[in-house]
Amino acid sequence: MSIRYEHGDLLAAPVEAVVNTVNTRGVMGKGIALQVKQRWPEVDRAYRAASKRGEVALGHMHVVERGGLGDGPRFVINFPTKDHWRSRSKLPDIDAGLAELRALIEKLAITSIAVPPLGCGNGGLNWDDVRPLIETALDGLDGVDVVIYPPEGAPAAESMVVGTHAPRMSPTLAGIMRLLDGYWADVLGITDIEVQKLAYFLGVRRPNLQLQFVKGPYGPYCEDLHFVLQRAEGHFLKGYGDRSRRPWELSSLEVLPGAAEAADKVVRSEAAFDNDLRAVAALVDGFEGAWGLELLSTVHWVATEDNGASDPASAHERIGAWSTRKNRLFPESDVQDAWQHLVDHGWLSTPTPEPTLFES
C-alpha cells in the first residue's frame, strides 16, 4: 500500500504489528522497550526467555504473537538494534535486521506495521542515516501499510499505559513513597537527581534496605532504584516514564492515592523507621531541588567513602577532582555550608583536634 509518517504514541497505533527496539541481553531498560515492558508484560517475559536460550541476535527478529483482540497489535516484533544495552547501535546491524523484517512481514502476511526510529535515541544513530535504510527495505510491500514514527521524544509519562501487576510494598518502596509524598513540591515537577538523593540518604540511615550506591556523574547513584520505581509505576506512582528523560529534567512524578497509606503500614511495623524518615526530611529541608540535593549528597559521599575527607577544604578538593562540572558547580563556600548542615543534623561528626605537644 504505502509508507507514511506519523507522530505520537507508536504503541497506540491501530496496526497489526509493532516493531520494538531491543538489545540481545534480555533487558528492556529504557525508551520504547521499557514502554512495551510496562504495557504488555507478557512480551517482556517471552523476550527474556528467548534471550536466555540465545534466540535473540542481531539481524534476526523475535516475534511475540499477542492475539490482538481489541487490545493493541497482534504481533510485537522485537528488533535487536545493538548487542549490549550499553552499546551503540551500528548501521550494518540495522540494515541486516530490516532485510529479515521485510521477509517476516511477507511470511506472516502482515497488513500494517508501525516502525520506530531504529537505533536512534539510546542507540546513538543519526536519523538521516537510518531513515533511507527503512524506506528502501520496506518499499514496495504489496498490501502493507508501513507507518514510520520519526524520533521526537517519548509520550508524556503520565499517558503511558501500564499492564503490570502491583508489586509488594517493600520497606525500600515504602520509604521512598513516604519521602516523595512529603517532599517539597515544585509546581514544575521533580528530577531524577532529587529522587536518587532522597533514596541515598534513606539508604545511609537504613543500610538493611541494601540500596547499593556508586559514584555517579551527579553524585551517589543507584541503578537498582530505577527497577524499584518502574515496578511501582502505575500502581503507587505516576509519571516515572521510560527513563528517556535526562536526570536534570523535571517530571510530574506523583504518589498515587492510597500509596502513602500503604507505605505507612510498612513504616509503622518498625518503630525506628519513621524516625529515620523524619531525619532524612529534616536534613534535606533547605536544600530542596536538584542542585541542593546533589551538593548535600556529594559532600556526604566524599566525607564518608574511601578514607573520607576530614574537613570542608579537603571535601572541596575531592569534589573538584570528581569532575570538571562539579568543580564549577560547587564553590568552596557552598561545600562549607553543606558540611556544616550535615554536622548540625548529626550526619557527620566534628573532627577531634589532634593534641599539641603542650597538652597533658
C-alpha positions in Angstrom: 0.0 0.0 0.0 2.3 2.8 1.2 4.9 4.2 3.5 3.8 7.1 5.6 4.9 9.1 8.7 3.0 9.6 11.9 3.6 11.3 15.2 2.6 10.4 18.8 2.4 7.1 20.7 3.6 4.3 18.4 2.3 1.7 20.8 -1.2 3.1 20.4 -1.1 2.9 16.6 -4.0 1.0 15.0 -1.8 -1.6 13.3 -1.4 -5.3 13.2 2.2 -5.3 14.2 4.5 -3.0 16.2 8.3 -3.1 16.0 10.0 -2.8 19.4 13.8 -2.0 19.6 15.7 -4.2 21.9 19.2 -5.4 22.8 20.2 -9.1 22.8 20.7 -9.4 26.5 17.1 -9.7 27.6 16.9 -6.2 29.2 14.1 -3.8 28.3 15.5 -1.0 30.3 14.8 2.3 28.6 12.8 4.0 25.8 10.2 2.2 23.8 11.4 -1.2 25.1 10.5 -0.2 28.6 7.2 1.2 27.5 6.4 -2.2 25.9 7.5 -4.0 29.1 5.2 -1.9 31.2 2.3 -2.1 28.8 2.5 -5.7 27.7 4.5 -7.7 30.4 3.9 -10.9 28.5 6.1 -9.6 25.7 8.9 -8.9 28.1 8.6 -12.4 29.6 8.8 -14.1 26.2 11.7 -11.9 25.1 13.7 -12.6 28.3 13.2 -16.3 27.9 14.2 -16.2 24.3 17.4 -14.2 25.2 18.3 -16.9 27.8 18.0 -19.5 25.1 20.3 -17.5 22.8 17.5 -16.8 20.3 17.8 -13.0 20.3 20.6 -11.9 17.9 21.5 -9.0 15.7 19.9 -9.3 12.3 17.2 -11.6 13.5 13.6 -10.8 14.6 12.0 -12.1 17.8 8.2 -12.3 17.3 5.6 -12.4 20.1 2.0 -13.1 19.0 -0.3 -11.4 21.4 -3.6 -12.1 19.7 -4.6 -8.5 19.3 -8.2 -8.9 20.2 -9.0 -5.3 20.6 -6.0 -4.6 22.9 -3.1 -3.5 20.8 -1.3 -5.2 17.9 -1.5 -8.9 17.1 2.3 -9.0 16.8 5.1 -7.3 18.7 8.3 -7.8 16.7 11.4 -7.4 18.8 14.1 -5.9 16.6 17.7 -6.1 18.1 19.4 -2.8 17.3 22.5 -3.5 19.5 24.2 -6.2 21.4 24.6 -4.9 25.0 22.2 -2.4 26.4 25.1 -0.1 27.0 26.4 -0.4 23.4 25.9 1.9 20.5 23.8 0.7 17.5 25.5 0.1 14.1 24.1 0.8 10.7 25.0 -2.6 9.3 23.1 -4.3 12.1 20.0 -2.2 11.3 20.3 -2.9 7.6 20.6 -6.7 8.2 17.6 -6.6 10.6 15.5 -4.7 8.1 16.1 -7.4 5.4 14.7 -10.0 7.8 11.9 -7.7 8.9 10.7 -7.4 5.3 10.8 -11.2 4.9 8.9 -11.7 8.1 6.2 -9.2 7.1 5.7 -11.2 3.9 5.8 -14.6 5.7 3.2 -13.6 8.3 1.1 -11.7 5.8 1.1 -8.6 8.0 -1.0 -5.9 6.5 0.0 -2.9 8.7 3.1 -2.2 10.8 4.4 0.6 13.0 8.2 1.2 12.9 10.2 3.3 15.4 13.4 5.2 14.5 15.6 2.1 14.7 18.9 2.6 16.6 18.3 6.3 17.2 17.8 7.8 20.6 19.6 5.4 23.1 21.3 3.7 20.2 23.0 6.9 19.1 22.5 6.7 15.3 21.6 9.6 13.1 18.0 9.6 11.8 19.2 11.0 8.5 21.2 7.8 8.1 18.6 5.4 9.3 15.6 6.8 7.5 16.7 5.8 4.0 17.5 2.3 5.1 14.0 1.8 6.4 12.4 3.3 3.3 14.5 1.2 1.0 14.0 -2.0 2.9 10.2 -1.7 3.3 9.3 0.0 0.0 7.1 -1.9 -2.4 5.4 -4.3 0.0 2.1 -5.1 -1.7 -0.9 -4.6 0.6 1.1 -3.4 3.6 0.6 -0.1 5.3 4.0 0.9 6.8 3.8 3.6 9.4 7.1 5.2 10.4 7.5 7.2 13.6 10.5 9.6 13.4 12.4 10.5 16.6 10.6 13.1 18.6 10.8 12.0 22.3 8.7 9.8 24.4 5.0 10.3 25.0 4.1 12.1 28.3 5.0 9.7 31.2 1.5 10.1 32.7 -0.1 8.8 29.4 2.0 5.6 29.2 -0.2 2.5 29.7 0.8 0.1 32.4 -0.3 -3.5 32.3 1.9 -5.0 35.1 0.8 -6.4 38.4 1.1 -4.2 41.5 4.4 -5.0 43.4 4.6 -5.7 47.1 5.0 -2.6 49.2 8.5 -3.5 50.3 10.4 -1.5 53.0 12.5 0.2 50.3 9.5 1.2 48.3 7.6 2.3 51.4 10.4 4.6 52.5 10.7 6.2 49.0 6.9 6.7 48.8 6.9 8.4 52.2 9.8 10.7 51.3 8.3 11.6 47.9 4.9 12.2 49.4 6.3 14.6 51.9 9.0 16.2 49.8 8.9 20.0 48.9 6.6 20.4 46.0 7.9 22.3 43.0 4.9 23.1 40.8 7.1 22.2 37.7 7.9 18.7 39.0 10.9 16.7 40.3 14.1 15.5 38.8 15.7 12.0 38.8 18.6 13.6 40.6 16.3 14.5 43.6 14.8 11.0 43.7 18.2 9.4 43.7 19.5 11.6 46.5 16.4 11.1 48.7 17.0 7.4 48.3 20.7 7.8 49.0 20.1 9.4 52.4 17.4 6.9 53.2 19.9 4.1 52.5 22.5 5.8 54.7 20.0 5.7 57.6 18.8 2.2 56.8 21.6 0.0 55.4 19.3 -3.0 55.7 17.4 -1.7 52.6 20.5 -2.7 50.6 20.5 0.2 48.2 23.9 0.0 46.5 25.1 3.4 45.5 28.2 4.2 43.4 30.0 7.4 42.5 28.0 8.8 39.5 28.2 11.9 37.4 25.6 13.7 39.5 26.6 12.3 42.9 25.7 9.0 44.6 23.8 6.8 42.1 21.8 3.5 42.5 20.9 1.7 39.3 18.6 -0.7 41.1 16.4 2.2 42.2 15.2 2.5 38.7 13.8 -1.0 38.8 12.0 -0.3 42.1 10.3 2.7 40.7 9.5 1.0 37.4 7.6 -1.7 39.2 5.8 0.9 41.2 4.8 2.9 38.1 1.0 2.9 37.5 0.3 1.3 40.9 1.9 3.5 43.6 3.5 6.2 41.3 2.5 8.0 38.1 4.9 9.9 35.8 8.2 7.9 36.1 8.0 7.1 32.5 10.5 5.2 30.3 13.9 6.6 31.5 14.3 8.6 28.3 14.3 11.8 30.4 17.6 13.4 31.3 18.5 13.3 35.0 18.1 17.1 35.5 14.8 17.3 33.5 11.6 17.8 35.5 8.8 15.2 35.6 5.4 15.3 37.1 6.1 12.4 39.4 3.1 11.8 41.6 2.4 9.5 44.5 -1.0 7.9 43.7 -3.9 7.9 46.1 -3.6 5.1 48.7 0.2 4.6 48.2 1.2 6.8 51.2 -1.3 4.9 53.4 0.1 1.5 52.2 3.6 2.8 52.9 2.6 3.9 56.4 1.5 0.4 57.3 5.0 -0.9 56.5 6.8 2.0 58.2 4.7 1.6 61.4 5.8 -2.0 61.7 9.2 -0.8 62.9 9.5 2.0 65.4 12.8 3.3 64.2 11.7 3.5 60.5 9.6 6.6 61.0 12.4 8.3 62.9 14.8 7.6 60.1 12.4 9.2 57.5 11.9 12.2 59.7 15.7 12.6 59.9 16.0 12.5 56.1 13.2 15.0 55.7 14.9 17.3 58.3 18.2 17.0 56.6 17.0 18.0 53.1 15.0 20.9 54.3 16.5 24.0 52.8 18.4 22.0 50.2 15.5 21.0 48.0 15.9 20.9 44.3 18.5 19.1 42.0 21.4 21.5 42.8 20.9 21.4 46.6 20.5 17.7 46.9 23.4 16.9 44.6 25.6 19.2 46.7 24.5 17.8 50.0 24.8 14.1 48.9 28.2 14.7 47.2 29.6 16.3 50.3 28.4 13.5 52.4 29.8 10.9 50.0 33.4 12.4 49.9 33.3 12.7 53.7 32.3 9.1 54.3 33.7 7.0 51.4 37.2 5.9 50.6 39.0 7.3 53.6 36.7 10.3 53.7 37.6 14.0 53.7 38.2 15.3 57.2 37.1 18.9 56.7 35.3 21.2 54.2 38.5 22.2 52.5 39.6 18.6 51.7 36.0 17.8 50.7 36.0 20.7 48.2 39.3 19.4 46.8 37.9 15.9 46.3 34.7 17.3 44.7 36.8 19.3 42.3 38.7 16.1 41.3 35.4 14.3 40.9 34.6 16.1 37.7 35.0 19.5 35.9 31.3 20.0 36.2 31.2 19.6 40.0 34.3 21.8 40.3 32.5 24.6 38.5 29.1 23.9 40.2 30.1 23.8 43.8 32.4 26.6 45.2 34.2 26.1 48.5 31.7 28.3 50.4 28.8 26.1 49.3 30.7 23.0 50.3 31.4 24.5 53.7 27.7 25.3 54.2 26.6 21.8 53.2 29.3 20.3 55.5 28.1 22.3 58.5 24.5 21.4 57.7 25.4 17.7 57.8 27.3 18.2 61.1 24.4 20.2 62.6 21.9 17.4 61.8 24.2 14.6 63.0 25.1 13.1 59.7 28.8 14.0 60.1 30.8 14.3 63.2 33.1 17.2 64.0 36.7 16.0 63.8 38.5 15.9 67.1 41.6 18.2 67.0 44.9 16.4 67.5 46.6 17.1 70.8 49.6 19.5 70.8 52.9 18.9 72.4 52.0 21.2 75.3 48.8 19.3 76.3 48.9 16.8 79.0 
